[in-house]
Amino acid sequence: MTNVDPSCTFCKIIQGLIPAHRVYEDSQTFAFLDINPLFPGHVLVAPKQHFVTLYDLPGEQLGPLFTTTQLLARAVETAVEAEGTFVAINNRVSQTVPHLHVHVIPRRRGDGLKGFFWPRHDYKDDQSREAIRAAIEHEARRLLG
């Protein structure tokens, strides 16, 4: 396997150097139970190659990562008889292990998780909302070239 960080915990798990509760593996992705789950069935889906954030993942690997994530979201929901799933990625902030991974968390109504786990902050007014909307649109167009 190319692009491995020998100091990365997830690279070591994927290589079999650290034990983990694997639930799925294919040529490009590896999925295992979170060691510190929000709920039983909380799965992490990671590319086998070492990338720190979603921004670092090459475009051609997005499909395989999210195909596996979609598969695992369905599998988790059925396997633990959940009503749905929460799928999330942290990029740097709150990313305990600096190896790109997708959380697939089983959810049930009334399970105690609220929103995105943090307080919501509304826009000051319509002008501030529009200024931020326009800035994001402008940056997306700039990034596309």
DOPA-468658 format. One record per atom (N, C-alpha, C): y, z, x; atom name. Coordinates in Angstrom, 3 decimals. Example, Ala and Ser with C-alpha at 12.3 -4.5 7.8 and 13.67 -1.06 7.14 Angstrom:
<rs>
> v, w, u, nukol
> -5.690, 7.800, 13.190, N
> -4.500, 7.800, 12.300, CA
> -3.300, 7.800, 13.200, C
> -2.250, 7.080, 12.850, N
> -1.060, 7.140, 13.670, CA
> 0.030, 7.870, 12.900, C
</rs>
This chain:
<rs>
> v, w, u, nukol
> -1.182, 0.000, 0.855, N
> 0.000, 0.000, 0.000, CA
> 1.244, 0.000, 0.900, C
> 2.184, -0.861, 0.588, N
> 3.423, -0.928, 1.349, CA
> 4.467, -0.019, 0.718, C
> 5.522, 0.230, 1.450, N
> 6.644, 1.025, 0.956, CA
> 6.216, 2.412, 0.480, C
> 5.711, 3.216, 1.413, N
> 5.290, 4.585, 1.143, CA
> 6.141, 5.515, 1.995, C
> 6.562, 6.626, 1.402, N
> 7.286, 7.657, 2.161, CA
> 6.292, 8.772, 2.463, C
> 5.925, 8.968, 3.727, N
> 4.914, 9.974, 4.074, CA
> 5.319, 11.403, 3.728, C
> 6.601, 11.652, 3.488, N
> 7.039, 12.998, 3.122, CA
> 7.147, 13.192, 1.609, C
> 6.911, 12.130, 0.827, N
> 7.083, 12.182, -0.629, CA
> 5.845, 12.756, -1.318, C
> 6.055, 13.751, -2.141, N
> 4.962, 14.385, -2.884, CA
> 4.230, 13.378, -3.764, C
> 4.967, 12.517, -4.474, N
> 4.315, 11.560, -5.365, CA
> 3.560, 10.485, -4.575, C
> 4.089, 10.053, -3.437, N
> 3.344, 9.111, -2.596, CA
> 2.023, 9.744, -2.163, C
> 2.060, 11.022, -1.828, N
> 0.834, 11.726, -1.419, CA
> -0.138, 11.841, -2.592, C
> 0.373, 12.086, -3.794, N
> -0.491, 12.135, -4.981, CA
> -1.137, 10.775, -5.210, C
> -0.336, 9.719, -5.168, N
> -0.832, 8.362, -5.406, CA
> -1.878, 7.970, -4.365, C
> -1.708, 8.416, -3.122, N
> -2.671, 8.120, -2.059, CA
> -3.902, 9.021, -2.113, C
> -3.905, 10.020, -2.995, N
> -5.034, 10.927, -3.100, CA
> -5.006, 12.066, -2.095, C
> -3.860, 12.260, -1.433, N
> -3.747, 13.329, -0.444, CA
> -3.422, 14.679, -1.077, C
> -2.866, 14.654, -2.272, N
> -2.588, 15.866, -3.057, CA
> -3.275, 15.658, -4.401, C
> -4.025, 16.651, -4.874, N
> -4.715, 16.477, -6.158, CA
> -3.731, 16.436, -7.331, C
> -4.091, 15.639, -8.324, N
> -3.309, 15.537, -9.559, CA
> -4.262, 15.164, -10.684, C
> -3.832, 15.377, -11.895, N
> -4.638, 15.053, -13.071, CA
> -4.272, 13.649, -13.538, C
> -4.907, 12.645, -12.895, N
> -4.629, 11.244, -13.192, CA
> -5.089, 10.901, -14.599, C
> -4.230, 10.180, -15.336, N
> -4.606, 9.700, -16.661, CA
> -4.726, 8.189, -16.722, C
> -4.105, 7.500, -15.745, N
> -4.149, 6.035, -15.733, CA
> -3.718, 5.534, -14.357, C
> -4.308, 4.390, -13.969, N
> -3.919, 3.760, -12.718, CA
> -4.226, 2.279, -12.813, C
> -3.314, 1.453, -12.312, N
> -3.588, 0.031, -12.142, CA
> -3.062, -0.375, -10.766, C
> -2.942, -1.649, -10.509, N
> -2.564, -2.092, -9.162, CA
> -1.135, -1.714, -8.768, C
> -0.248, -1.497, -9.760, N
> 1.146, -1.226, -9.440, CA
> 1.654, 0.137, -9.891, C
> 0.938, 0.790, -10.804, N
> 1.432, 2.059, -11.357, CA
> 0.369, 3.149, -11.325, C
> 0.844, 4.364, -11.410, N
> -0.020, 5.542, -11.390, CA
> 0.568, 6.531, -12.393, C
> -0.255, 7.101, -13.256, N
> 0.222, 8.062, -14.263, CA
> -0.626, 9.321, -14.197, C
> 0.048, 10.472, -14.294, N
> -0.644, 11.749, -14.180, CA
> 0.085, 12.812, -14.992, C
> -0.632, 13.895, -15.289, N
> -0.030, 14.985, -16.050, CA
> 1.022, 15.693, -15.212, C
> 2.162, 16.004, -15.842, N
> 3.218, 16.764, -15.179, CA
> 2.689, 18.165, -14.882, C
> 2.909, 18.649, -13.674, N
> 2.429, 19.971, -13.273, CA
> 3.198, 21.090, -13.983, C
> 4.379, 20.764, -14.492, N
> 5.234, 21.726, -15.174, CA
> 5.658, 21.135, -16.528, C
> 4.718, 20.951, -17.453, N
> 4.993, 20.177, -18.666, CA
> 5.942, 20.869, -19.648, C
> 6.723, 20.045, -20.345, N
> 7.495, 20.572, -21.475, CA
> 6.546, 20.905, -22.616, C
> 5.528, 20.067, -22.816, N
> 4.464, 20.287, -23.792, CA
> 3.176, 19.733, -23.197, C
> 2.017, 20.249, -23.604, N
> 0.761, 19.661, -23.151, CA
> 0.724, 18.165, -23.487, C
> 0.332, 17.372, -22.505, N
> 0.322, 15.927, -22.676, CA
> 1.510, 15.246, -22.016, C
> 2.433, 16.019, -21.438, N
> 3.593, 15.473, -20.715, CA
> 3.071, 14.717, -19.498, C
> 3.328, 13.413, -19.471, N
> 2.814, 12.530, -18.430, CA
> 3.962, 11.957, -17.610, C
> 3.706, 11.727, -16.335, N
> 4.646, 11.032, -15.455, CA
> 4.032, 9.689, -15.077, C
> 4.821, 8.635, -15.212, N
> 4.393, 7.285, -14.843, CA
> 5.250, 6.858, -13.655, C
> 4.616, 6.474, -12.557, N
> 5.352, 6.123, -11.342, CA
> 4.852, 4.809, -10.761, C
> 5.761, 4.058, -10.142, N
> 5.278, 2.900, -9.381, CA
> 4.524, 3.409, -8.154, C
> 3.510, 2.678, -7.735, N
> 2.755, 3.104, -6.563, CA
> 3.586, 3.020, -5.294, C
> 4.496, 2.072, -5.235, N
> 5.385, 1.973, -4.080, CA
> 6.517, 2.979, -4.226, C
> 7.070, 3.397, -3.115, N
> 8.120, 4.406, -3.123, CA
> 9.494, 3.784, -3.367, C
> 10.082, 4.148, -4.499, N
> 11.462, 3.825, -4.833, CA
> 12.060, 5.118, -5.364, C
> 13.270, 5.433, -4.971, N
> 13.879, 6.709, -5.366, CA
> 14.392, 6.662, -6.796, C
> 15.107, 5.597, -7.156, N
> 15.710, 5.531, -8.499, CA
> 15.334, 4.219, -9.182, C
> 15.654, 4.128, -10.443, N
> 15.447, 2.905, -11.206, CA
> 16.228, 1.751, -10.591, C
> 17.391, 2.046, -10.021, N
> 18.220, 1.005, -9.405, CA
> 17.527, 0.372, -8.205, C
> 16.660, 1.115, -7.540, N
> 15.973, 0.637, -6.339, CA
> 14.759, -0.236, -6.651, C
> 14.236, -0.135, -7.864, N
> 13.028, -0.864, -8.239, CA
> 13.329, -2.361, -8.359, C
> 12.603, -3.212, -7.649, N
> 12.822, -4.650, -7.779, CA
> 12.562, -5.118, -9.216, C
> 13.341, -6.089, -9.658, N
> 13.246, -6.580, -11.032, CA
> 11.849, -6.974, -11.457, C
> 11.091, -7.589, -10.533, N
> 9.740, -8.037, -10.895, CA
> 8.782, -6.873, -11.131, C
> 9.179, -5.661, -10.765, N
> 8.317, -4.499, -11.008, CA
> 8.710, -3.710, -12.261, C
> 9.820, -4.093, -12.892, N
> 10.218, -3.425, -14.135, CA
> 9.173, -3.611, -15.228, C
> 8.703, -4.842, -15.379, N
> 7.712, -5.140, -16.410, CA
> 6.455, -4.297, -16.270, C
> 5.822, -4.296, -15.093, N
> 4.620, -3.476, -14.942, CA
> 4.872, -1.982, -15.199, C
> 6.009, -1.446, -14.720, N
> 6.293, -0.026, -14.936, CA
> 6.436, 0.282, -16.423, C
> 7.168, -0.557, -17.148, N
> 7.392, -0.266, -18.559, CA
> 6.230, -0.677, -19.451, C
> 5.403, -1.609, -19.000, N
> 4.164, -1.902, -19.735, CA
> 3.246, -0.683, -19.682, C
> 3.126, -0.087, -18.503, N
> 2.326, 1.133, -18.370, CA
> 2.952, 2.279, -19.160, C
> 4.273, 2.399, -19.125, N
> 4.952, 3.451, -19.880, CA
> 4.686, 3.283, -21.372, C
> 4.764, 2.060, -21.874, N
> 4.496, 1.797, -23.286, CA
> 3.056, 2.179, -23.643, C
> 2.116, 1.795, -22.803, N
> 0.711, 2.142, -23.018, CA
> 0.524, 3.651, -23.084, C
> 1.125, 4.358, -22.110, N
> 0.962, 5.808, -22.044, CA
> 1.679, 6.517, -23.187, C
> 2.805, 5.991, -23.641, N
> 3.489, 6.592, -24.790, CA
> 2.577, 6.545, -26.019, C
> 1.933, 5.414, -26.230, N
> 0.989, 5.297, -27.360, CA
> -0.212, 6.216, -27.160, C
> -0.746, 6.231, -25.942, N
> -1.931, 7.040, -25.657, CA
> -1.644, 8.527, -25.831, C
> -0.507, 8.987, -25.304, N
> -0.143, 10.402, -25.423, CA
> 0.016, 10.790, -26.892, C
> 0.751, 9.978, -27.640, N
> 0.996, 10.289, -29.049, CA
> -0.318, 10.456, -29.813, C
> -1.234, 9.542, -29.609, N
> -2.519, 9.609, -30.314, CA
> -3.384, 10.750, -29.780, C
> -3.474, 10.872, -28.466, N
> -4.368, 11.852, -27.851, CA
> -4.028, 13.289, -28.214, C
> -2.747, 13.608, -28.313, N
> -2.370, 14.992, -28.625, CA
> -1.883, 15.145, -30.066, C
> -2.097, 14.080, -30.864, N
> -1.716, 14.084, -32.278, CA
> -0.248, 14.456, -32.461, C
> 0.602, 13.843, -31.624, N
> 2.048, 14.073, -31.706, CA
> 2.641, 13.156, -32.773, C
> 3.854, 13.491, -33.198, N
> 4.553, 12.660, -34.183, CA
> 5.351, 11.551, -33.505, C
> 5.553, 11.674, -32.216, N
> 6.311, 10.686, -31.457, CA
> 6.342, 11.084, -30.000, C
> 7.149, 10.380, -29.208, N
> 7.305, 10.709, -27.799, CA
> 8.769, 10.584, -27.411, C
> 9.122, 11.268, -26.350, N
> 10.426, 11.139, -25.702, CA
> 10.155, 10.532, -24.345, C
> 10.815, 9.419, -24.029, N
> 10.611, 8.715, -22.774, CA
> 11.928, 8.773, -21.998, C
> 11.877, 9.255, -20.749, N
> 13.124, 9.460, -20.006, CA
> 12.931, 9.269, -18.507, C
> 14.023, 8.874, -17.842, N
> 14.076, 8.741, -16.387, CA
> 15.322, 9.466, -15.897, C
> 15.165, 10.271, -14.871, N
> 16.315, 10.855, -14.180, CA
> 16.563, 10.046, -12.913, C
> 17.817, 9.745, -12.631, N
> 18.204, 9.076, -11.387, CA
> 19.048, 10.053, -10.591, C
> 18.453, 10.644, -9.581, N
> 19.037, 11.621, -8.670, CA
> 19.278, 12.978, -9.355, C
> 20.218, 13.085, -10.293, N
> 20.496, 14.378, -10.939, CA
> 19.272, 14.777, -11.770, C
> 18.798, 15.985, -11.567, N
> 17.608, 16.534, -12.248, CA
> 16.313, 15.836, -11.842, C
> 16.330, 15.049, -10.802, N
> 15.129, 14.381, -10.319, CA
> 14.501, 15.277, -9.253, C
> 13.529, 16.083, -9.653, N
> 12.944, 17.069, -8.755, CA
> 12.232, 16.431, -7.567, C
> 11.525, 15.348, -7.825, N
> 10.854, 14.603, -6.758, CA
> 11.565, 13.262, -6.628, C
> 12.087, 12.943, -5.449, N
> 12.831, 11.699, -5.276, CA
> 11.915, 10.472, -5.139, C
> 11.138, 10.235, -6.181, N
> 10.286, 9.050, -6.322, CA
> 10.414, 8.660, -7.780, C
> 10.853, 7.450, -8.051, N
> 11.048, 7.004, -9.427, CA
> 9.837, 7.356, -10.289, C
> 10.104, 7.973, -11.435, N
> 9.039, 8.263, -12.386, CA
> 9.613, 8.356, -13.791, C
> 8.789, 8.001, -14.757, N
> 9.165, 8.019, -16.163, CA
> 8.416, 9.166, -16.828, C
> 9.165, 10.018, -17.533, N
> 8.557, 11.096, -18.303, CA
> 8.144, 10.561, -19.668, C
> 6.919, 10.834, -20.069, N
> 6.450, 10.550, -21.423, CA
> 6.062, 11.899, -22.007, C
> 6.862, 12.354, -22.970, N
> 6.719, 13.713, -23.497, CA
> 6.377, 13.654, -24.981, C
> 5.254, 14.261, -25.374, N
> 4.918, 14.270, -26.794, CA
> 5.922, 15.115, -27.581, C
> 6.251, 14.650, -28.788, N
> 7.226, 15.359, -29.622, CA
> 6.664, 15.583, -31.022, C
> 7.108, 16.679, -31.608, N
> 6.823, 17.013, -33.003, CA
> 8.104, 17.547, -33.618, C
> 8.317, 17.275, -34.872, N
> 9.477, 17.837, -35.556, CA
> 9.429, 19.353, -35.451, C
> 10.576, 19.950, -35.130, N
> 10.642, 21.404, -35.018, CA
> 10.045, 21.947, -33.733, C
> 9.858, 21.103, -32.705, N
> 9.235, 21.579, -31.468, CA
> 10.190, 22.370, -30.579, C
> 11.446, 22.469, -30.964, N
> 12.390, 23.286, -30.215, CA
> 13.271, 22.519, -29.248, C
> 12.929, 21.268, -28.956, N
> 13.795, 20.471, -28.085, CA
> 14.940, 19.914, -28.917, C
> 16.117, 20.018, -28.390, N
> 17.300, 19.568, -29.115, CA
> 17.939, 18.405, -28.372, C
> 18.101, 17.290, -29.055, N
> 18.812, 16.155, -28.485, CA
> 18.307, 15.804, -27.109, C
> 19.220, 15.728, -26.162, N
> 18.869, 15.423, -24.788, CA
> 18.867, 16.678, -23.937, C
> 18.673, 17.833, -24.524, N
> 18.555, 19.118, -23.836, CA
> 19.894, 19.652, -23.333, C
> 20.981, 19.042, -23.651, N
> 22.274, 19.525, -23.183, CA
> 23.313, 19.329, -24.275, C
> 24.446, 20.020, -24.175, N
> 25.468, 19.877, -25.215, CA
> 26.077, 18.475, -25.201, C
> 26.454, 18.029, -26.373, N
> 27.067, 16.709, -26.497, CA
> 28.575, 16.832, -26.402, C
> 29.200, 15.819, -25.835, N
> 30.657, 15.802, -25.667, CA
> 31.178, 14.505, -26.264, C
> 31.922, 14.598, -27.332, N
> 32.443, 13.420, -28.010, CA
> 33.646, 12.856, -27.254, C
> 34.044, 11.663, -27.607, N
> 35.239, 11.051, -27.029, CA
> 36.473, 11.741, -27.588, C
> 37.546, 11.764, -26.789, N
> 38.798, 12.394, -27.248, CA
> 39.333, 11.692, -28.482, C
> 39.270, 10.373, -28.470, N
> 39.798, 9.581, -29.574, CA
> 39.244, 8.168, -29.473, C
> 39.648, 7.306, -30.416, N
> 39.149, 5.927, -30.422, CA
> 39.572, 5.149, -29.181, C
> 40.771, 5.443, -28.665, N
> 41.241, 4.735, -27.471, CA
> 40.379, 5.067, -26.250, C
> 40.028, 6.331, -26.097, N
> 39.198, 6.699, -24.936, CA
> 37.807, 6.092, -25.065, C
> 37.269, 6.033, -26.286, N
> 35.970, 5.393, -26.513, CA
> 36.047, 3.914, -26.129, C
> 37.096, 3.231, -26.579, N
> 37.249, 1.807, -26.286, CA
> 37.459, 1.565, -24.794, C
> 38.205, 2.419, -24.116, N
> 38.435, 2.257, -22.676, CA
> 37.118, 2.372, -21.906, C
> 36.284, 3.324, -22.281, N
> 34.991, 3.495, -21.611, CA
> 34.057, 2.343, -21.949, C
> 34.052, 1.919, -23.212, N
> 33.222, 0.781, -23.612, CA
> 33.594, -0.457, -22.797, C
> 34.904, -0.735, -22.702, N
> 35.382, -1.908, -21.977, CA
> 35.054, -1.808, -20.482, C
> 35.175, -0.614, -19.908, N
> 34.872, -0.428, -18.486, CA
> 33.391, -0.681, -18.210, C
> 32.523, -0.210, -19.088, N
> 31.082, -0.433, -18.910, CA
> 30.757, -1.915, -19.055, C
> 31.324, -2.558, -20.066, N
> 31.093, -3.993, -20.261, CA
> 31.567, -4.779, -19.036, C
> 32.738, -4.461, -18.528, N
> 33.289, -5.137, -17.350, CA
> 32.373, -4.959, -16.130, C
> 31.893, -3.741, -15.909, N
> 31.033, -3.477, -14.753, CA
> 29.701, -4.188, -14.889, C
> 29.129, -4.238, -16.099, N
> 27.864, -4.939, -16.298, CA
> 28.034, -6.425, -15.985, C
> 29.140, -7.013, -16.436, N
> 29.407, -8.431, -16.153, CA
> 29.603, -8.655, -14.654, C
> 30.298, -7.721, -13.996, N
> 30.527, -7.834, -12.552, CA
> 29.189, -7.792, -11.803, C
> 28.317, -6.861, -12.204, N
> 27.019, -6.734, -11.535, CA
> 26.149, -7.962, -11.721, C
> 26.288, -8.624, -12.860, N
> 25.513, -9.848, -13.107, CA
> 26.045, -11.037, -12.310, C
> 27.273, -10.890, -11.802, N
> 27.825, -11.917, -10.931, CA
> 28.610, -12.901, -11.695, C
</rs>
